[in-house]
Every structure is written in structure tokens, then in C-alpha cells.
């Protein structure tokens, strides 16, 4: 986040590089920087003659360089944005010659998603010397809830830990997808709202009572009735509650529970730090540890691996609902 703020701050201040090579696995930040350049470097009156958007699949490096070497018309700069530039991965090294001597009145932006330039290559070194290379890395799942809080905080909103976790469990780590849902929320709620699980249910459609977060909690306290209600709901709504996601989240929970058993310092702050969770959720591990000793947790992790294999159709001919019911019976008995 700080690196993005710094890049945007430099652009606002007029410190604009001739080349921006935006690469990596997280497309959200690539789009964020590219869109800012597209919308802010030139005035609206200058864009008609001086701003071009190209697509990697439709152009060659030679065509991009030819355009980049032109002079702007009645403007201080021209902006060329190459979207889906990863489609040029086989020939991207040819940009080296231009990168060694870029046109100072051109702002050339590459959106090189899901791939990276090799740091050992001359092209990388040339761009790094005369332009800017930004690598957008995927956040780990345990970092996404904090990211949600930061995004909402900048918009004068807050969010309860459970509500943030519901978004992560339902939407995964795709920041663009999460941001789209957050935009929906802030458009209908007044500023200063503390977003709750009820807001998530009403505006995004994730059930506050029947979700993986509540299932994990029910399993942790051995609430068999509640756990069965949730998995019956999942069976009726399989598209919104894929088995692979449920198994993955349960596996993460019990893996963290195994770590919890091995901790010497079980203070809330220490546990939160060691497990990479919000302190709000530490009690879930404390309660689960009483119900599942270390040996049992090790067995459960084995059961989860077996269920994962079955869910992929290996060695079993069961529906996903039956696999989950069998799994939970073995976990809680």
C-alpha cells in the first residue's frame, strides 16, 4: 500500500517516469496505478491526440516503440498504455533498446499481469534504471481482512472482524472482486457505519448464519446440531458453498489449531501473532483446543486430506454433500 501511495504521490507532484512496468500476480494494484496514469497525467483536451491504449495481443514491441518515439501534439507529454502486456512475454526482451534511451516526453505503461520480468535480463535492468518497475504480489489469506479494513478506513467506514472474515471466506483473495463488493456496500451505507455481518448478508448475499466461518466455529465447540444445519444449507446451495473451499478453510483452522497446541505463550496477543489471525478470533482456538487434543487434531488433518481427495472423484463415488457429512461425523465423534 505504501509503495502505491508513493508512486501516485510522485505522479501528482510531476515526478513522472518515462516507463512504468507494472507486473505480478495481483491485478488490483496494477490496474490502480495504470488507471491513475490514464485518468490524471493528461488533461481531457490533450487526450484525443496524445493518449493511446494498446493490447498486447494486437501489437508488437516494434509497433509500441515506434509509437513511443513520437512527439506529443500540443501537449507536454503523450501517454501509451499497453494492457494485457503479458501476451508479449515471448518478445518483451526487445524493449531493452528503447528502455536504455526512452523518449522523455512519452509515458509508456505496461500492464504485465500474472507474470514477471526476469531480474537477470538486460531489459529488466534498463527499465529499472530509466523507469519504474512495480511488482504486485498476491496477499496471503490472513492479510486480506486487514486490507479490507484499510480500504474501508480510507472511505470513513469500519468493519467488524466477523464481517471482514465472511468476505474473505466467500470471495477469496481476489482484491478486485472484494473491492467491487466494498464499493457496493459504501454506496448504500452512510459514512462512519461499522459494517456488520448483517450488512454483508443484506447487501452482498452471504448468509450471516450459514457460512464457513460459522461452520468452523460450530465444529470448534462441537455443536453438532448447528454444524448439521449449516452443511444441510450448503447441500441446498452448492454453487455458493463449494466443498473444496469448505475443506480448505477447515484444514487451515485445524492446522492453526495444531500450531496453537505447540505454543508456549498462549496469551491472546501472542497467539494472534503466531497464527496470523485477528485477536477477535483467538477464543475460537482456545475453545477448540479444549475439545480437540493434539493427537485428535493430527487425525483430523488426515481426514481432511482424504476428503479432499474424495471430492476430486478419487477412490469414492459420493456426492459432495455426503462427503462433507461423513467428514464432520468423523471429526466431531
SULMOSUL-V90734 format. One record per residue. RES is the residue in three letters. PHI is phi as a letter, one per 20 degrees, with the letter a starting at -180 (999 if undefined). PSI is psi in whole degrees, -180 to 180 (none if undefined). OMEGA is omega as a letter, one per 40 degrees, with the letter a starting at -180 (none if undefined). Layout:
res=<RES	RES>
phi=<PHI	PHI>
psi=<PSI	PSI>
omega=<OMEGA	OMEGA>
//
This chain:
res=<UNK	UNK	UNK	UNK	UNK	UNK	UNK	UNK	UNK	UNK	UNK	UNK	UNK	UNK	UNK	UNK	UNK	UNK	UNK	UNK	UNK	UNK	UNK	UNK	UNK	UNK	UNK	UNK	UNK	UNK	UNK	UNK	UNK	UNK	UNK	UNK	UNK	UNK	UNK	UNK	UNK	UNK	UNK	UNK	UNK	UNK	UNK	UNK	UNK	UNK	UNK	UNK	UNK	UNK	UNK	UNK	UNK	UNK	UNK	UNK	UNK	UNK	UNK	UNK	UNK	UNK	UNK	UNK	UNK	UNK	UNK	UNK	UNK	UNK	UNK	UNK	UNK	UNK	UNK	UNK	UNK	UNK	UNK	UNK	UNK	UNK	UNK	UNK	UNK	UNK	UNK	UNK	UNK	UNK	UNK	UNK	UNK	UNK	UNK	UNK	UNK	UNK	UNK	UNK	UNK	UNK	UNK	UNK	UNK	UNK	UNK	UNK	UNK	UNK	UNK	UNK	UNK	UNK	UNK	UNK	UNK	UNK	UNK	UNK	UNK	UNK	UNK	UNK	UNK	UNK	UNK	UNK	UNK	UNK	UNK	UNK	UNK	UNK	UNK	UNK	UNK	UNK	UNK	UNK	UNK	UNK	UNK	UNK	UNK	UNK	UNK	UNK	UNK	UNK	UNK	UNK	UNK	UNK	UNK	UNK	UNK	UNK	UNK	UNK	UNK	UNK	UNK	UNK	UNK	UNK	UNK	UNK	UNK	UNK	UNK	UNK	UNK	UNK	UNK	UNK	UNK	UNK	UNK	UNK	UNK	UNK	UNK	UNK	UNK	UNK	UNK	UNK	UNK	UNK	UNK	UNK	UNK	UNK	UNK	UNK	UNK	UNK	UNK	UNK	UNK	UNK	UNK	UNK	UNK	UNK	UNK	UNK	UNK	UNK	UNK	UNK	UNK	UNK	UNK	UNK	UNK	UNK	UNK	UNK	UNK	UNK	UNK	UNK	UNK	UNK	UNK	UNK	UNK	UNK	UNK	UNK	UNK	UNK	UNK	UNK	UNK	UNK	UNK	UNK	UNK	UNK	UNK	UNK	UNK	UNK	UNK	UNK	UNK	UNK	UNK	UNK	UNK	UNK	UNK	UNK	UNK	UNK	UNK	UNK	UNK	UNK	UNK	UNK	UNK	UNK	UNK	UNK	UNK	UNK	UNK	UNK	UNK	UNK	UNK	UNK	UNK	UNK	UNK	UNK	UNK	UNK	UNK	UNK	UNK	UNK	UNK	UNK	UNK	UNK	UNK	UNK	UNK	UNK	UNK	UNK	UNK	UNK	UNK	UNK	UNK	UNK	UNK	UNK	UNK	UNK	UNK	UNK	UNK	UNK	UNK	UNK	UNK	UNK	UNK	UNK	UNK	UNK	UNK	UNK	UNK	UNK	UNK	UNK	UNK	UNK	UNK	UNK	UNK>
phi=<999	f	f	f	g	f	f	f	f	f	f	g	e	n	e	d	e	f	c	c	d	d	c	p	e	d	f	g	f	f	f	f	f	f	f	f	f	g	e	c	f	d	f	g	f	e	f	g	d	c	c	c	d	d	c	g	f	d	c	d	g	f	f	f	f	g	f	f	e	f	e	f	d	l	b	f	b	d	c	c	d	d	e	l	f	f	f	d	g	f	c	f	f	f	f	g	g	f	f	f	b	f	f	f	e	d	d	d	d	d	e	d	e	m	c	c	f	f	f	e	f	f	f	g	f	f	f	f	f	d	c	b	d	c	d	e	e	f	f	f	g	f	e	f	f	f	f	g	f	f	f	f	g	f	d	m	c	c	b	f	g	f	f	f	f	f	f	f	f	e	d	m	d	f	f	f	f	f	f	g	f	f	f	f	f	f	f	d	d	f	g	m	f	e	f	d	f	f	f	f	f	f	d	d	n	e	f	f	d	c	b	f	f	f	f	g	f	f	f	g	e	l	e	f	f	f	g	f	f	f	f	f	f	f	f	e	c	f	f	e	c	f	g	g	f	f	f	f	f	f	f	f	f	f	f	f	f	f	f	g	g	e	f	e	e	d	f	g	f	f	f	g	f	f	e	m	c	f	g	g	e	f	g	f	f	f	f	f	f	f	e	c	f	g	f	f	f	f	f	f	f	f	f	f	f	f	f	f	f	f	f	e	n	e	m	b	c	d	f	f	f	f	f	f	f	f	f	f	f	f	f	e	d>
psi=<-44	-37	-40	-45	-40	-43	-47	-38	-42	-42	-45	-36	2	1	82	128	153	-20	132	114	105	114	167	-180	-20	105	-22	-49	-31	-49	-37	-49	-45	-44	-37	-44	-46	-37	-16	-19	-40	150	160	-37	-22	-19	-33	-43	-15	7	126	137	123	164	133	-36	-16	-9	166	165	-40	-41	-39	-46	-42	-44	-39	-28	-10	159	149	156	116	38	161	-32	163	153	127	121	123	104	155	41	-15	-19	-10	15	-31	-24	7	-27	-20	-10	-10	-46	-46	-41	-27	-24	66	152	118	-18	8	138	106	121	125	125	94	79	145	9	170	147	144	120	-20	-15	152	-34	-44	-48	-37	-43	-42	-34	-42	-8	-142	132	127	125	121	108	145	140	147	154	-38	-2	-15	-38	-40	-38	-43	-44	-39	-45	-47	-37	-38	-21	12	38	162	169	139	148	-43	-41	-41	-42	-36	-42	-43	-44	-31	-37	-10	-148	15	102	-34	-44	-44	-44	-39	-41	-37	-38	-38	-44	-50	-19	-20	-9	146	150	154	2	138	108	128	176	-30	-41	-40	-45	-46	-32	-20	-23	15	124	131	-15	-26	82	172	-32	-46	-34	-47	-42	-43	-41	-41	-37	9	42	88	-39	-49	-42	-41	-35	-43	-45	-27	-38	-42	-40	-31	-17	58	-31	-38	-10	66	140	-39	-36	-43	-45	-42	-44	-38	-38	-42	-42	-48	-28	-42	-35	-37	-42	-41	-44	-31	-4	138	-43	109	26	154	-46	-41	-42	-45	-43	-44	-38	-11	39	162	138	-26	-31	-2	-38	-29	-38	-36	-47	-42	-35	-31	-32	-22	97	168	-42	-43	-40	-42	-41	-42	-40	-37	-42	-40	-38	-42	-44	-37	-43	-44	-39	-22	9	16	119	16	149	61	153	160	-35	-42	-37	-43	-41	-44	-41	-48	-34	-45	-34	-44	3	none>
omega=<a	i	i	i	a	i	a	i	i	i	i	a	i	i	a	a	i	i	i	i	a	a	i	a	a	a	a	a	i	i	a	a	a	i	i	i	a	a	a	a	i	i	i	a	a	a	a	a	a	i	a	i	i	i	a	a	a	a	i	i	a	i	i	a	i	i	a	a	i	i	i	i	i	i	a	a	i	a	i	a	i	i	a	a	i	i	i	a	a	a	a	a	a	i	a	a	i	a	i	a	a	i	a	i	i	i	a	a	i	i	a	a	i	i	i	i	i	a	a	a	i	a	i	a	a	i	a	a	a	a	a	i	i	i	a	a	i	i	i	a	a	i	a	i	i	i	i	i	i	a	a	i	i	i	i	i	i	a	i	a	a	a	i	a	i	i	a	a	a	a	a	a	i	a	i	i	i	a	i	i	i	i	i	a	a	i	a	a	i	i	a	i	i	a	a	i	i	i	i	a	a	a	a	i	i	a	i	a	a	a	a	i	a	i	i	a	a	i	a	a	a	i	a	a	a	i	a	i	a	a	i	i	i	a	i	a	a	a	a	a	a	a	a	i	a	i	a	a	i	i	i	a	a	i	i	i	i	i	a	a	a	a	i	i	a	i	a	a	a	i	a	a	a	a	a	a	i	i	i	a	a	a	i	a	i	a	a	a	i	a	a	i	a	a	i	i	i	i	a	i	i	i	a	i	i	a	i	i	i	a	i	i	a	i	i	i	a	i	i	i	a	i	a	i	i	a	a	i	a	i	a	i	none>
//
